[in-house]
Structures are given as structure tokens and as C-alpha cells.
């Protein structure tokens, strides 16, 4: 039986094969499309991680977000909006820019060259949680996500400091209300419990004292965070047994002197990418020790996990339920489709499946796992699959939607729905079309399930009929195996 240290050692190159590349593709990204798997197989785990996570690529700001930022600066220049109609207009414009941002992000993340990066960004969004319902600013959410993206190739303490000083976080966890003489404990509590240490690794006194150190940070109307010395408590505080005139930077430094800080993020990363069930404590402790010795480097953590022997053990394959965004973008990549530039399409579909864009239910984020699946969300997933066969009729679109379609088509993206003749062509090139389909879509292919729908005895006739082929594809995308990765 391998020791705990052996399990975190890199997978021997002789053991790397196409099956393990499929597993890595399904976990790091959204799809096991043959082109994606082939690229990962050629690169290997270390080079794949380095290519996609060591040099993050920025997302261009959507035009609606830029416009909303300018509108906010203009409308809020003289203070909060008092006029009811003006306030309604501001809220409407903000909701529209938020929906547009969602669609633009889906499109950005759907590109296989960016999917691994953006899935990691999603992971950190679910650790350092903010939500549109609390922040109420699309530009602030965009800036927050950009901060995560900028931070994924650095150290975790650096990321924590950068996100703590974001406009979205200051608004979301009430740092605006944290002032000398009247500290608000919300941010200090979540910083310790949900972002860095985990429950039980701090005292109530640590929270009270840390909240004093975090006074003075304000989100102004220009979308910036400023430090107001007159609102800051510059007295002596005692946190984790250390005493000083601490500020935010000091609290982050003290946090990462705690043993729990080294265990927290590795455990969260393993839960998201390896197993919903907690790993044995000795394994997490070993990874924590390695991570701490390497300066809390995020690239080191990714490389250690995704290149390890443990990551490729059979019991960790196809054992996670896809999040709605994984399910949706995975389908698009599987069939080489673009994201429809219409908020009422992709934006609405993901909300119905239970994962509204950048809007988790509370500061704990999405529960994930089996919580993604119930009768309502399964029905919504079926609708999302059916939407792939929908041809957009411009007669039923409004002027803005027609303009958006024309813009992306001019840029070269013309395919938003499954073209059955194209699917038929690549299926009939295989000796076993149904097995080929399962191999293309499932981490662990299960052609028997699909053969029960399309009997091998009359398979050619089945595939030749558009209605039958559509039914086969829907069955493939609705089967339990497709919801797992």
C-alpha cells in the first residue's frame, strides 16, 4: 500500500495514457472532445497545468459593463439616486449589463484555450464568494473576477489581500459599515471561516479584534476602495495570540501563520476537483505541509494535485456531478457550437438549472454535488439539451438580439445549434457509431445504454432518420453518465 507521500508524488510518465488524459480533461475543463483530450495527452499533466494556469489571460471588458460603469459614475456623481424613476432606470441598466456580462463570460469560457483557466476562476469565486444580489453592480463583479484571474498564478495570501480590497467584497460583506468604535464583524468572520481557515480554527475574540483591524476601508461611488484613516481603529489588537496595531495586511499575514491555513485551500481544491467526500486527514496534512513549504504558491498546488498519482486513481473517475455551467458549456464544446449571444438563452438556461451567473444563494456559495440534481433542475437540463437543436428565427427576435447575432456572425461564429447531417457524417465513419458517440461524450463510455435506444440490428436506419438521431443525441445528453465527470 503506497504511503501518503507516494500518493502526492508525480504520476510516472510510463503510466500516462489516453484514459488518464480524458480524466484530466473532464476535471480541468468542461469536455472530453477528442481534440481536447488529444492535446492534453500530448502535453501531459504538468505542461497542461502550466499552459493554462501559470499565465492567466485577461477577459476583455464587455461593452455593456463599460457603459454601465460610465453611467454609474454620472448618475451617482452627486450622491445616492433619490428620484424613483431614475433609480428604476439605473437598476434596469445594471440588470441588463449583468446579463450581457454573463453571456460574454460564457462565450469567453467556452473557448477550449480558456476553459481550464475559467473553471479555476469559478472555483475561487465559490471560495471567496460575492453575489450580484448583494453587490448590485455588474462592473464591480467584473472587476472582482478580474482580480481572481490576475491572482491564480501567484500565492494565496496575495490573492486574499487583493480580493479583500475589492469594491465588490467591501460592499458584499459590509466593510463599509466597519468603523472605529462600531466594528462590523461580517468580513472578519467569513475571512476566517470560509476563505482561509475553516470553522473552529479561531476564537470569537480573534474575530472581534480582527474586525477592529479591518476598519477604515470604504467603497466609494466611483467604484474604488479607499482607506479612511479617521475611520480606522489604530489601537493595539490581539489576534491569534499576537498583539500590535494591526491593519488588513497584518491580519492576512497572521492568518497564514496558522496551521489551518495550509490545510484549508488544498481541502477545498480536492473537494472541487477530486472527490466530494473528504480525503483522509493524513493526505490533506501532507499536501498542506508541502504547500506551506512552497510559500503557498498556487501553481505549486495545482501542479502537485493534477500531476499526482492520487488524482488518477480509478475510484476518483466519473464520480463528480457536473455543475450546470459545466454541463452547458460541455455540451457546446462537445458539438463545437458557439454560445448564443442572447441573454434569454444561455443566461436563462443556467439560472433554470440552478446556477445563476455570479449569484450564489449566500456567502457559503454553491453546495454542489447531489444538490445540483432534483426534478426541477433535471427538467431544466433536458431543456438546455433540447435548446441545442433550436434554430434562431430572426422574426422572433428583437432588434438588439438581431444586432447581437449579426455581430458574432460577422466575427465568424455561425453555429449555435446541432447540425444533424454533420453528426451523421462523423457517426457513420465509425464501425460502431453509438460506441463512438459515447466515447466522444462520456468520461467512462457506456455504449450499452445507448444501444438500448438505437439497436445495433437496425442502427443505420436509426441514424439515417433525423427524428431518431435527435432522440439518440438527447438520450445521450440526458443519461446519468453524461451528468458525471
Buried (B, 14 or more C-beta within 10 A) or exposed (E): EEEBEEBBBBBEEEEBEEBBBBBBBBBBBBBBBBEBBEBBBEBBBBEBBBBBBBEBEEBEBBEBBBBBBEBBEEBBEEEEBEEEEEEEBBEEBBBBBBBBBBBBBBBBBBBBEBBBBBBBBBBBBBBBBBBBEBBBBBBBBBBBBBBBBBBBBBBBBBBBBBBBBBBBBBBBBEBBBBBBEEBBBBBBBBBBBBBBBBEEBBEEEBBBBBBBBBBBBBBEEEBEBEEEEEBBBBEEBBBBEEEEEBBBEBBBEBBBEBEBBBBBBBBBBBBBBBBBEEBEEEBBBBBBBBBBEBEBBBBBBBBBBBBBBBBBBEEBBBBBBBBBBBBBBBBBBBBBBBBBBBBEBBBBBBBBBBBBBBBBEEBEBBEBEEEBBEEEBBEBBBEBBEBBBEEBEEEEBEEEBBEBBEEBBEEEBEEBBBBBEEBBEEBEEEEBBBBBBBBBBBBBBBBEBBBEBBEEEEBEEBBEEEEBBBBBBBBBBBBEBBBBB
